[in-house]
Amino acid sequence: MRSPLLCLSALAWLGPACATISTVERDGFHLGTYSWENDERAIRSQASFATNCPSEQLELQVLSVAGDPKLPTDARGVGVTGCGRKTSWVRFANGAWAINSDGTGAP
């Protein structure tokens, strides 16, 4: 169990460092830039293979995040549309992405 005093002191020391995290806004969510760039690259690669669609033709939409949507966090669920296919992807606790649903038709 964590001590509340320890957590508060860590926040006091790390607060200024956390404020300097580069962020990007995607679909109404605030994501860490570095984390999102890695996530986007991984999802595009996997979705391109799964859908047999070139990665540059895929459109990504962040569906959910791991924490508070108003604070910098990591994407948790991402929808991918392209080449007439629609899939959704989910992040596991270990950071790996996996297909969550595979729809055949896209609007």
C-alpha positions as CSV (number, residue, x, y, z in Angstrom):
1,M,0.0,0.0,0.0
2,R,1.4,3.4,-0.9
3,S,1.7,6.1,1.7
4,P,-0.4,9.2,0.8
5,L,2.5,11.4,2.1
6,L,5.0,9.6,-0.2
7,C,2.6,10.1,-3.2
8,L,2.2,13.8,-2.4
9,S,5.9,14.4,-2.0
10,A,6.6,12.6,-5.3
11,L,4.0,14.7,-7.0
12,A,5.6,17.9,-5.6
13,W,9.0,16.8,-7.0
14,L,7.8,15.4,-10.3
15,G,5.0,17.8,-11.0
16,P,7.2,20.3,-12.9
17,A,8.8,17.5,-14.9
18,C,5.3,16.1,-15.8
19,A,4.2,19.5,-17.1
20,T,6.9,19.4,-19.8
21,I,5.6,16.2,-21.5
22,S,4.9,16.9,-25.1
23,T,1.2,16.1,-26.0
24,V,-0.9,15.7,-29.0
25,E,-4.7,16.0,-29.2
26,R,-6.5,13.2,-31.1
27,D,-10.2,12.8,-31.3
28,G,-10.8,14.8,-28.1
29,F,-8.1,13.0,-26.1
30,H,-4.8,14.3,-24.9
31,L,-2.0,11.8,-25.6
32,G,1.7,11.8,-24.9
33,T,3.3,12.6,-28.3
34,Y,6.1,10.0,-28.1
35,S,3.7,7.3,-26.9
36,W,1.1,8.1,-29.6
37,E,3.7,8.1,-32.4
38,N,4.9,4.6,-31.3
39,D,1.3,3.4,-30.9
40,E,0.3,4.8,-34.3
41,R,3.2,3.1,-36.0
42,A,2.5,-0.3,-34.4
43,I,-1.3,-0.1,-35.1
44,R,-0.8,1.0,-38.7
45,S,1.7,-1.9,-39.3
46,Q,-0.6,-4.5,-37.7
47,A,-3.8,-3.2,-39.3
48,S,-2.2,-2.9,-42.7
49,F,-1.3,-6.6,-42.5
50,A,-4.6,-7.7,-41.1
51,T,-6.7,-5.8,-43.6
52,N,-4.4,-6.1,-46.6
53,C,-4.5,-2.4,-47.0
54,P,-1.5,0.0,-47.4
55,S,-0.9,1.8,-44.1
56,E,-1.1,5.2,-45.7
57,Q,-4.7,4.5,-46.7
58,L,-5.7,3.7,-43.1
59,E,-7.6,6.3,-40.9
60,L,-7.1,5.9,-37.2
61,Q,-9.5,7.2,-34.5
62,V,-8.8,7.1,-30.8
63,L,-11.8,5.5,-29.1
64,S,-10.7,5.3,-25.5
65,V,-7.7,6.1,-23.2
66,A,-6.1,4.5,-20.2
67,G,-6.6,7.4,-17.9
68,D,-8.3,10.8,-17.6
69,P,-9.2,12.0,-21.1
70,K,-8.3,15.6,-20.1
71,L,-4.7,14.7,-19.0
72,P,-1.9,13.3,-21.1
73,T,-2.3,9.6,-21.2
74,D,-2.0,6.5,-23.5
75,A,-4.5,5.3,-26.1
76,R,-6.4,2.2,-24.9
77,G,-8.7,1.6,-27.9
78,V,-8.3,2.7,-31.6
79,G,-10.6,2.2,-34.5
80,V,-9.0,1.8,-38.0
81,T,-10.9,2.3,-41.3
82,G,-9.5,1.7,-44.8
83,C,-9.9,-0.2,-48.0
84,G,-13.5,-1.0,-47.2
85,R,-12.6,-2.6,-43.9
86,K,-13.2,-1.4,-40.3
87,T,-11.3,-2.9,-37.3
88,S,-10.8,-2.0,-33.7
89,W,-7.6,-2.5,-31.7
90,V,-7.0,-2.7,-27.9
91,R,-3.9,-2.2,-25.9
92,F,-3.0,-4.9,-23.4
93,A,-1.5,-4.2,-20.0
94,N,2.0,-5.0,-21.4
95,G,1.6,-2.3,-24.1
96,A,1.0,-4.7,-27.0
97,W,-1.8,-4.0,-29.4
98,A,-4.2,-6.7,-30.7
99,I,-7.2,-6.7,-32.9
100,N,-10.4,-6.5,-30.9
101,S,-13.0,-6.7,-33.7
102,D,-12.8,-7.2,-37.4
103,G,-15.7,-5.7,-39.4
104,T,-15.8,-6.4,-43.1
105,G,-17.6,-3.3,-44.3
106,A,-16.8,0.4,-43.6
107,P,-19.2,3.3,-44.1
